[in-house]
Amino acid sequence: MKYVDGYVLVVSKKNLRAYQKMASSAGKLWKKHGALEYYECVGDDLTPDMGSMKTLTFYKMTKLKKSETVWFSFIIYKSKKHRDAVNAKVMKEMDKEMEKHKHEKMPFDMKRMAYGGFKVTVER
């Protein structure tokens, strides 16, 4: 059964280019170590009209400011075991890379990032 790592994070609009550059490098790294697919998605319709249905929007959930946007990112693996193996390889390589950039500020708000692993239960 496929497995997905999902991320929601907040990126300042002034940091969009820096985040996209970092995300592109990250995508290459995950794919190099075996991830099936890697996606980075920028918020486009963050306050959709849901009619009478009351929902919590990403805008409200992240306490988004006008100078920011939401990113939804996800990585697809063969299974949780495969994800754990891929992530171990990625983290080993990423630790070395992060050491080179340890004095640079991240292009997103780490305090408002959410991450989790998800079992795929429906696939069409």
C-alpha positions as CSV (number, residue, x, y, z in Angstrom):
1,M,0.0,0.0,0.0
2,K,1.4,3.4,-1.0
3,Y,2.5,5.9,1.7
4,V,2.6,9.7,1.6
5,D,4.5,12.3,3.6
6,G,2.5,15.6,3.6
7,Y,3.6,19.1,4.6
8,V,1.8,22.4,5.0
9,L,4.0,25.4,5.5
10,V,3.9,29.2,5.3
11,V,6.3,31.0,2.9
12,S,6.7,34.8,2.8
13,K,6.0,36.0,-0.7
14,K,9.4,37.7,-0.7
15,N,11.0,34.3,-0.2
16,L,9.2,32.4,-3.0
17,R,12.1,32.2,-5.3
18,A,14.4,31.0,-2.5
19,Y,11.9,28.4,-1.4
20,Q,11.3,27.1,-4.9
21,K,15.0,26.7,-5.4
22,M,15.3,24.8,-2.1
23,A,12.2,22.7,-3.0
24,S,13.6,21.8,-6.4
25,S,16.9,20.6,-4.9
26,A,14.9,18.6,-2.3
27,G,12.8,17.0,-4.9
28,K,15.9,15.8,-6.8
29,L,17.3,14.4,-3.6
30,W,14.1,12.5,-2.7
31,K,13.8,11.1,-6.2
32,K,17.5,10.2,-6.3
33,H,16.9,8.1,-3.2
34,G,13.8,6.3,-4.4
35,A,10.7,8.5,-3.8
36,L,8.1,7.6,-6.4
37,E,6.8,11.2,-6.8
38,Y,7.5,14.6,-5.3
39,Y,5.1,17.6,-5.4
40,E,5.3,21.2,-4.2
41,C,2.1,23.2,-4.5
42,V,1.6,26.9,-3.9
43,G,-1.7,28.2,-2.5
44,D,-4.0,29.6,-5.1
45,D,-7.6,29.5,-3.7
46,L,-7.1,29.6,0.0
47,T,-10.5,31.0,1.0
48,P,-12.9,29.1,-1.3
49,D,-16.6,29.6,-1.2
50,M,-18.0,26.4,0.3
51,G,-21.6,27.6,0.3
52,S,-23.3,26.9,3.6
53,M,-20.7,24.3,4.6
54,K,-18.4,25.7,7.4
55,T,-14.8,24.6,7.1
56,L,-11.5,25.7,8.4
57,T,-9.5,27.2,5.5
58,F,-5.7,27.0,5.1
59,Y,-5.7,30.8,5.4
60,K,-7.2,30.6,8.9
61,M,-5.4,27.4,10.0
62,T,-2.0,28.9,9.3
63,K,-2.9,32.5,10.5
64,L,-1.7,33.7,7.1
65,K,-0.7,37.3,6.6
66,K,-1.2,39.2,3.3
67,S,2.6,39.0,2.7
68,E,2.6,35.2,2.9
69,T,1.3,32.1,1.1
70,V,0.6,28.5,2.0
71,W,2.5,25.6,0.4
72,F,1.2,22.1,0.4
73,S,3.9,19.5,-0.4
74,F,3.8,15.8,-0.6
75,I,6.0,12.8,-1.4
76,I,4.8,9.4,-2.5
77,Y,6.4,6.1,-1.6
78,K,5.8,2.4,-2.2
79,S,5.1,1.8,1.5
80,K,5.9,3.1,5.0
81,K,8.9,0.8,5.1
82,H,10.1,2.3,1.7
83,R,9.5,5.8,3.1
84,D,11.6,5.1,6.1
85,A,14.5,3.8,4.0
86,V,14.3,6.7,1.6
87,N,14.1,9.3,4.3
88,A,17.1,7.7,6.1
89,K,19.2,8.2,3.0
90,V,17.9,11.7,2.4
91,M,18.5,12.8,5.9
92,K,22.1,11.5,5.9
93,E,22.8,13.5,2.7
94,M,20.8,16.5,3.9
95,D,22.7,16.7,7.2
96,K,25.9,17.3,5.3
97,E,24.3,19.9,3.1
98,M,22.6,21.7,6.0
99,E,25.9,22.0,7.7
100,K,27.1,24.2,4.8
101,H,24.1,26.5,5.2
102,K,23.7,26.5,8.9
103,H,23.9,30.3,9.2
104,E,21.3,30.9,6.6
105,K,17.7,31.6,7.5
106,M,15.1,29.1,6.2
107,P,12.8,30.6,3.5
108,F,9.7,29.5,5.4
109,D,8.3,29.7,8.9
110,M,9.4,26.5,10.6
111,K,7.1,27.2,13.6
112,R,4.0,27.1,11.3
113,M,5.0,23.9,9.4
114,A,2.9,20.8,9.8
115,Y,4.2,17.4,8.7
116,G,2.9,13.8,8.9
117,G,2.9,10.4,7.3
118,F,-0.3,9.1,5.7
119,K,-1.5,5.6,4.7
120,V,-3.1,5.7,1.2
121,T,-6.6,4.2,1.7
122,V,-8.2,5.1,-1.7
123,E,-6.4,5.3,-5.0
124,R,-8.2,5.7,-8.3
